[in-house]
Amino acid sequence: MKMPDWWITVVCVSHIYMNIFTCEGLYVGVLENLENVRKEEGQNITLFCNETAQGDVKWTTPDGTKDGHEVNIHSIKRVDAGIYVCYNNNGTNIKDIVSYYIDVLYPASIDFLNASTSVVLVNEEYTFQLNVDGNPPPFTTLKLAANEKLYFNGTQTGKFTIDMHNRECTETQEYIFTSENKYGKDVKTQNISVIESPKSDPEYSFNSTYTPRIGDTITLVFHSIGCPFPSFKWSHGDEILKHSDDKMTTSVTIPVTGYMDFGYYTVEMENSAGQYVSNYEFLATGPPDPLEILKVEDVKYFSASIVFRPGFNYGESQTFSIKQQTNDGSWTTIKENIADETDGKGKGEQIYTLDELSASTSYKLQWFAVTSRGYSAGSNILDFTSADEPRPTPQPPNSASVIKSSFQSFILCFVATLLYVVV
């Protein structure tokens, strides 16, 4: 067995102090007469020297110089390991009698364990520092507790480091360090939090633009990755929306009831590693919504006033047209390009006077909104009858007319009488 240099140095120093002989001579002598002794820590041991040796018998030990023919060690410790040399000095010369190397065997131990950090980002490098002891040198392993994945194994003692980096995001990983030899085993653990800022999960398709119609219900679902689990917040403008979360997934259900439900929806997520924001847009596009006929009023034989509510125009200027059902059941357009006098958001009311009606006529009308993107569906049917045309009222004669008529009758009568007399 090759002996550690520091043990030999101790022996050399002892002899140099005594000025007996050179260090080189002792070094060779020790190697030639060395007897190996193995003992488990805690056992007792006695080293014997030749009892017939004459003169001053001494021992050079790792703990210093001792006198006598034997060295007794009770409950040997690992610090007692080393070279023990028995020699005598009879006044004329010095002679080595016997040399021992005591090898103390003891259990494996992990005397020091530390991580350079307890929280790391995905793919960020970090190290474990260890100080492992044991005789014989223990076999040391490093495994992940969750799946026993092996990161390190080897027979190594003293201080050393293990370089690490994690490619997967897990909220907390427990690592198990095990050092073991024939005489015992030591196990220690170290927790590392591997964190990652939340972001969109690439395994799921992501549609950020929707074109709903009023009356639709849209459910937005966002799948994220990262750790630890993030907190989520959904908003639409200044409004905070109620949502449902399941670990890395969040969703919100939005009924589209009016123009105010269009625009941008934002989901914000945050964990200890960072933040992430994603936006959705409800785009107002397509033909306008149908208008609603509320009532008809002031019906005359030639006109009627119609109260209606225009629908949402989806961001385009709209006009209205009116169709009338004919006697054969078909529909024909009777009015076009009626202006929208509201803001086009489907909330205001408008009055339109339909003229050029025929008296005492039944009308069945349907209205349509028109934009550059097309026609709306038809409105509810408006069914009404125009008023009867009024008859002229006879007027009584005035007094002047009566006098004139009477005078004319008198003249005619007088002329007739004169003609009779002459004849």
C-alpha positions as CSV (number, residue, x, y, z in Angstrom):
1,M,0.0,0.0,0.0
2,K,1.3,3.5,-0.9
3,M,1.4,5.6,2.3
4,P,0.4,9.2,2.4
5,D,3.4,11.6,2.2
6,W,2.4,13.6,5.2
7,W,2.8,10.6,7.5
8,I,6.3,10.0,6.3
9,T,7.1,13.7,6.8
10,V,6.0,13.5,10.5
11,V,8.4,10.6,11.1
12,C,11.2,12.4,9.3
13,V,10.8,15.5,11.4
14,S,10.9,13.5,14.5
15,H,14.2,12.0,13.6
16,I,15.7,15.2,12.4
17,Y,14.8,16.8,15.8
18,M,16.8,14.0,17.5
19,N,19.7,14.3,15.0
20,I,19.9,10.6,14.6
21,F,20.2,10.0,10.9
22,T,18.9,11.4,7.6
23,C,15.3,11.6,6.5
24,E,16.1,9.6,3.4
25,G,17.6,6.7,5.3
26,L,14.4,6.5,7.6
27,Y,12.1,6.7,4.6
28,V,13.8,3.7,3.0
29,G,13.9,1.8,6.2
30,V,10.2,2.4,7.0
31,L,9.1,1.1,3.5
32,E,11.3,-2.0,3.9
33,N,9.9,-3.1,7.3
34,L,6.4,-1.7,7.1
35,E,3.6,-4.0,8.5
36,N,0.0,-3.1,7.6
37,V,-2.6,-3.2,10.3
38,R,-6.3,-2.6,9.6
39,K,-8.8,-1.8,12.4
40,E,-12.3,-0.5,12.5
41,E,-12.9,2.7,14.2
42,G,-13.7,2.1,17.9
43,Q,-11.6,-1.1,18.3
44,N,-8.7,-1.4,20.6
45,I,-5.1,-2.1,19.3
46,T,-1.7,-2.9,20.9
47,L,1.5,-2.6,18.9
48,F,4.4,-4.7,20.2
49,C,8.1,-4.0,19.9
50,N,10.8,-6.7,20.4
51,E,11.0,-7.1,24.2
52,T,14.6,-8.3,24.1
53,A,15.7,-5.1,22.6
54,Q,18.3,-3.4,24.8
55,G,18.8,0.3,25.4
56,D,16.2,3.1,25.2
57,V,13.2,1.7,23.2
58,K,11.0,4.4,21.7
59,W,8.1,4.9,19.3
60,T,7.6,7.5,16.7
61,T,3.8,7.9,16.2
62,P,1.5,10.4,14.4
63,D,0.8,11.8,17.9
64,G,4.5,12.2,18.8
65,T,7.2,10.2,20.5
66,K,6.4,7.5,23.1
67,D,8.5,5.3,25.4
68,G,8.2,1.6,26.0
69,H,8.0,-1.7,24.2
70,E,4.3,-1.3,23.2
71,V,1.7,1.2,22.2
72,N,-1.9,0.7,23.4
73,I,-4.7,2.6,21.7
74,H,-8.2,2.3,23.2
75,S,-11.1,2.9,20.9
76,I,-9.1,3.8,17.9
77,K,-10.1,6.9,15.9
78,R,-9.5,7.9,12.4
79,V,-7.0,10.5,13.5
80,D,-4.9,7.6,14.9
81,A,-4.2,6.3,11.4
82,G,-0.6,6.5,10.2
83,I,2.9,5.1,10.6
84,Y,4.2,3.8,13.9
85,V,8.0,3.1,14.1
86,C,9.7,1.3,17.1
87,Y,13.4,1.8,17.4
88,N,16.1,1.6,20.2
89,N,19.0,3.7,21.1
90,N,21.7,1.7,23.0
91,G,23.9,4.7,23.2
92,T,26.1,3.6,20.3
93,N,23.6,3.5,17.4
94,I,19.9,3.7,16.6
95,K,18.1,0.7,15.0
96,D,14.6,0.3,13.7
97,I,13.0,-2.7,15.3
98,V,9.5,-2.7,13.7
99,S,7.3,-0.3,11.6
100,Y,3.5,-0.4,11.3
101,Y,1.0,1.4,9.2
102,I,-2.4,1.5,10.9
103,D,-5.3,1.9,8.5
104,V,-8.4,2.9,10.4
105,L,-11.7,1.8,8.7
106,Y,-14.8,3.9,9.3
107,P,-18.2,4.5,7.8
108,A,-19.0,6.8,4.8
109,S,-20.2,10.3,5.7
110,I,-21.2,13.4,3.8
111,D,-19.7,16.0,6.1
112,F,-20.7,19.0,4.0
113,L,-23.4,19.6,1.3
114,N,-24.4,22.9,-0.2
115,A,-26.0,24.2,-3.4
116,S,-24.8,27.4,-5.0
117,T,-28.4,28.5,-5.1
118,S,-31.8,27.1,-4.1
119,V,-33.8,28.7,-6.9
120,V,-32.7,28.4,-10.6
121,L,-34.2,29.2,-14.0
122,V,-34.6,26.4,-16.6
123,N,-31.2,25.7,-18.2
124,E,-29.4,27.9,-15.7
125,E,-26.2,26.3,-14.4
126,Y,-25.5,25.7,-10.7
127,T,-23.3,23.5,-8.5
128,F,-23.5,21.2,-5.5
129,Q,-20.5,21.3,-3.2
130,L,-19.7,18.2,-1.1
131,N,-17.1,17.0,1.4
132,V,-17.3,13.2,1.5
133,D,-15.3,11.0,4.0
134,G,-15.0,7.3,4.7
135,N,-12.5,4.5,4.6
136,P,-12.4,2.6,2.4
137,P,-13.4,5.5,0.1
138,P,-17.2,5.4,-0.3
139,F,-19.2,5.2,-3.5
140,T,-21.3,8.4,-3.9
141,T,-24.4,8.9,-6.1
142,L,-26.7,11.8,-6.8
143,K,-30.2,11.0,-7.9
144,L,-33.5,12.9,-8.4
145,A,-35.9,11.7,-5.8
146,A,-39.0,11.8,-8.1
147,N,-37.7,9.3,-10.7
148,E,-34.3,8.2,-9.4
149,K,-32.6,9.7,-12.5
150,L,-28.8,9.4,-11.9
151,Y,-26.8,12.6,-12.2
152,F,-23.5,11.5,-10.6
153,N,-21.7,8.4,-9.3
154,G,-18.1,7.7,-8.4
155,T,-15.7,6.7,-5.7
156,Q,-14.4,10.0,-4.4
157,T,-13.5,11.5,-1.1
158,G,-12.7,15.0,0.1
159,K,-14.1,18.2,-1.3
160,F,-15.6,18.2,-4.8
161,T,-18.3,19.8,-6.9
162,I,-21.0,18.5,-9.2
163,D,-22.1,20.8,-12.1
164,M,-25.9,20.8,-12.8
165,H,-28.5,22.4,-15.0
166,N,-32.2,21.4,-15.4
167,R,-33.9,21.4,-18.7
168,E,-37.3,20.8,-17.3
169,C,-39.5,23.0,-15.1
170,T,-40.6,21.6,-11.8
171,E,-41.7,23.6,-8.9
172,T,-39.5,21.8,-6.4
173,Q,-37.0,19.0,-7.1
174,E,-35.5,16.9,-4.2
175,Y,-32.1,15.5,-4.9
176,I,-30.7,12.5,-2.9
177,F,-27.0,12.2,-2.1
178,T,-25.8,8.8,-1.0
179,S,-22.3,7.8,0.1
180,E,-21.8,4.2,1.1
181,N,-19.0,1.8,2.0
182,K,-18.7,-1.5,3.8
183,Y,-19.0,0.1,7.2
184,G,-21.9,2.4,6.7
185,K,-24.0,4.8,4.6
186,D,-24.9,8.4,4.8
187,V,-27.8,10.0,3.0
188,K,-28.6,13.7,2.6
189,T,-31.1,15.7,0.5
190,Q,-31.1,19.1,-1.1
191,N,-34.2,20.8,-2.6
192,I,-33.9,23.0,-5.7
193,S,-36.7,25.0,-7.1
194,V,-36.6,25.2,-10.9
195,I,-38.7,28.1,-12.1
196,E,-39.7,29.5,-15.5
197,S,-41.6,32.6,-16.5
198,P,-45.1,31.7,-17.8
199,K,-45.7,31.8,-21.5
200,S,-47.9,30.3,-24.2
201,D,-47.7,26.5,-24.5
202,P,-46.5,25.7,-28.0
203,E,-48.3,22.4,-28.1
204,Y,-51.7,24.3,-28.3
205,S,-52.8,26.4,-31.3
206,F,-53.5,30.0,-30.5
207,N,-56.2,32.0,-32.2
208,S,-56.1,35.6,-31.1
209,T,-58.8,37.1,-33.4
210,Y,-62.5,36.4,-33.3
211,T,-65.3,37.9,-35.4
212,P,-68.4,37.2,-33.2
213,R,-72.0,38.4,-33.9
214,I,-74.1,40.0,-31.2
215,G,-75.9,37.1,-29.5
216,D,-72.9,34.8,-29.7
217,T,-71.0,33.4,-26.7
218,I,-67.2,33.0,-27.0
219,T,-65.0,31.0,-24.6
220,L,-61.3,32.0,-24.6
221,V,-58.9,29.4,-23.3
222,F,-55.2,30.0,-22.7
223,H,-52.7,27.2,-22.1
224,S,-49.4,28.2,-20.5
225,I,-46.2,26.6,-19.4
226,G,-43.8,27.7,-16.6
227,C,-43.4,27.1,-13.0
228,P,-44.5,27.5,-10.3
229,F,-48.2,27.7,-11.4
230,P,-49.0,31.3,-12.3
231,S,-51.8,33.5,-11.2
232,F,-54.1,34.8,-13.9
233,K,-56.1,38.0,-14.5
234,W,-58.5,38.6,-17.4
235,S,-59.6,42.1,-18.4
236,H,-61.6,44.0,-21.1
237,G,-60.7,47.6,-20.9
238,D,-61.1,48.6,-17.3
239,E,-63.4,45.7,-16.5
240,I,-61.9,42.7,-14.6
241,L,-63.5,39.5,-15.8
242,K,-64.4,36.4,-13.8
243,H,-62.5,33.3,-15.0
244,S,-61.7,29.7,-14.3
245,D,-58.2,28.3,-13.7
246,D,-56.8,24.8,-13.7
247,K,-53.1,24.8,-12.9
248,M,-51.6,26.0,-16.2
249,T,-54.8,26.6,-18.0
250,T,-57.2,29.6,-17.7
251,S,-60.5,30.3,-19.5
252,V,-63.1,33.0,-19.6
253,T,-66.6,32.9,-21.2
254,I,-67.9,36.1,-22.8
255,P,-71.5,36.6,-24.0
256,V,-71.5,39.1,-26.8
257,T,-74.6,41.3,-26.0
258,G,-73.7,44.6,-27.7
259,Y,-71.1,46.8,-29.3
260,M,-69.3,47.3,-25.9
261,D,-68.2,43.6,-26.0
262,F,-66.0,44.1,-29.0
263,G,-62.4,45.1,-28.7
264,Y,-59.4,43.7,-26.9
265,Y,-59.4,41.1,-24.1
266,T,-56.2,40.7,-22.1
267,V,-54.9,37.8,-20.0
268,E,-52.1,38.5,-17.6
269,M,-50.1,35.8,-15.8
270,E,-47.4,36.0,-13.2
271,N,-45.2,33.7,-11.1
272,S,-42.0,34.1,-9.1
273,A,-40.0,33.9,-12.4
274,G,-41.7,36.6,-14.3
275,Q,-44.8,37.9,-16.2
276,Y,-46.5,37.3,-19.5
277,V,-49.4,39.1,-21.3
278,S,-51.5,37.8,-24.2
279,N,-54.2,39.7,-26.1
280,Y,-57.3,38.6,-27.9
281,E,-59.4,40.8,-30.2
282,F,-63.1,40.6,-30.9
283,L,-63.3,42.2,-34.3
284,A,-66.5,43.9,-35.4
285,T,-66.9,42.9,-39.1
286,G,-69.5,41.6,-41.5
287,P,-73.0,42.8,-42.4
288,P,-75.1,44.8,-39.9
289,D,-77.5,43.4,-37.4
290,P,-81.2,43.6,-38.3
291,L,-83.2,46.5,-37.0
292,E,-86.3,46.2,-34.8
293,I,-89.7,47.8,-35.6
294,L,-91.0,49.1,-32.3
295,K,-94.4,50.6,-33.3
296,V,-96.3,52.5,-36.0
297,E,-98.1,55.7,-35.0
298,D,-100.0,58.7,-36.6
299,V,-101.3,56.5,-39.4
300,K,-103.1,58.6,-42.1
301,Y,-104.5,57.7,-45.5
302,F,-101.3,59.1,-47.2
303,S,-98.6,58.6,-44.5
304,A,-97.5,56.8,-41.3
305,S,-94.8,57.4,-38.7
306,I,-92.7,54.3,-37.9
307,V,-90.6,54.0,-34.7
308,F,-87.6,51.6,-35.0
309,R,-84.3,50.7,-33.4
310,P,-81.4,50.2,-35.8
311,G,-79.1,47.3,-35.1
312,F,-75.3,47.4,-34.6
313,N,-73.5,48.5,-37.8
314,Y,-70.2,46.6,-37.0
315,G,-68.2,49.8,-37.6
316,E,-69.6,50.6,-41.1
317,S,-72.0,53.4,-42.1
318,Q,-75.4,51.9,-42.7
319,T,-78.6,52.9,-44.5
320,F,-82.0,51.2,-44.6
321,S,-84.3,49.9,-47.2
322,I,-88.0,48.9,-47.0
323,K,-89.7,46.0,-48.9
324,Q,-93.4,45.6,-49.3
325,Q,-95.2,42.3,-49.8
326,T,-97.4,42.3,-52.9
327,N,-100.7,40.5,-53.5
328,D,-98.9,37.5,-55.1
329,G,-96.7,37.1,-52.0
330,S,-93.5,38.5,-53.5
331,W,-91.6,41.4,-52.0
332,T,-90.6,44.6,-53.8
333,T,-88.4,47.4,-52.6
334,I,-90.4,50.7,-52.1
335,K,-87.8,52.8,-50.2
336,E,-83.9,52.9,-50.2
337,N,-81.1,54.9,-48.7
338,I,-82.9,55.9,-45.5
339,A,-80.2,57.4,-43.3
340,D,-79.2,56.1,-39.9
341,E,-79.7,58.9,-37.5
342,T,-78.3,57.0,-34.5
343,D,-74.7,56.2,-33.6
344,G,-75.0,52.8,-35.2
345,K,-74.3,50.9,-31.9
346,G,-77.8,49.4,-31.7
347,K,-79.0,51.4,-28.7
348,G,-80.9,54.5,-30.1
349,E,-84.4,54.9,-31.6
350,Q,-85.4,56.6,-34.8
351,I,-88.7,57.8,-36.4
352,Y,-89.3,57.6,-40.1
353,T,-92.4,59.0,-41.9
354,L,-93.4,56.8,-44.7
355,D,-95.4,58.8,-47.2
356,E,-97.1,58.3,-50.6
357,L,-99.4,55.7,-49.1
358,S,-102.7,54.7,-50.6
359,A,-105.9,55.2,-48.6
360,S,-107.6,52.2,-47.0
361,T,-104.8,49.9,-48.0
362,S,-103.2,47.1,-46.0
363,Y,-99.4,47.2,-45.8
364,K,-97.0,44.4,-44.8
365,L,-93.5,45.8,-44.6
366,Q,-90.0,44.5,-43.7
367,W,-86.9,46.6,-43.2
368,F,-83.2,45.8,-44.0
369,A,-80.0,47.5,-42.9
370,V,-77.3,47.9,-45.6
371,T,-73.5,48.5,-45.4
372,S,-70.6,47.9,-47.7
373,R,-70.3,44.5,-46.2
374,G,-73.8,43.4,-47.1
375,Y,-77.4,43.3,-46.0
376,S,-78.8,42.4,-42.6
377,A,-81.5,39.9,-42.0
378,G,-85.0,41.3,-42.3
379,S,-86.6,43.0,-39.4
380,N,-89.8,41.9,-37.7
381,I,-92.9,42.3,-40.1
382,L,-94.8,45.6,-39.8
383,D,-98.5,45.1,-40.6
384,F,-100.9,48.0,-40.7
385,T,-103.7,49.6,-42.8
386,S,-103.7,53.2,-43.9
387,A,-106.7,55.4,-43.0
388,D,-109.7,56.0,-45.3
389,E,-109.6,59.1,-47.5
390,P,-112.1,61.7,-46.1
391,R,-115.3,62.7,-48.2
392,P,-116.0,66.4,-49.0
393,T,-118.5,68.1,-46.5
394,P,-121.4,70.2,-48.2
395,Q,-121.3,73.9,-47.3
396,P,-124.6,76.0,-46.5
397,P,-125.3,79.0,-48.8
398,N,-124.5,82.4,-47.5
399,S,-127.1,85.4,-47.4
400,A,-125.7,87.2,-50.4
401,S,-126.1,84.2,-52.5
402,V,-129.8,83.9,-51.4
403,I,-130.5,87.6,-52.2
404,K,-128.9,87.2,-55.6
405,S,-130.8,84.1,-56.4
406,S,-134.1,85.7,-55.3
407,F,-133.5,88.8,-57.4
408,Q,-132.7,86.8,-60.5
409,S,-136.0,84.8,-60.0
410,F,-137.9,88.1,-59.7
411,I,-136.5,89.5,-62.9
412,L,-137.2,86.4,-64.8
413,C,-140.8,86.4,-63.6
414,F,-141.3,90.1,-64.5
415,V,-140.0,89.6,-68.0
416,A,-142.3,86.7,-68.6
417,T,-145.3,88.7,-67.5
418,L,-144.5,91.6,-69.9
419,L,-144.2,89.3,-72.8
420,Y,-147.6,87.8,-72.0
421,V,-149.3,91.2,-71.9
422,V,-147.8,92.3,-75.2
423,V,-148.9,89.2,-76.9
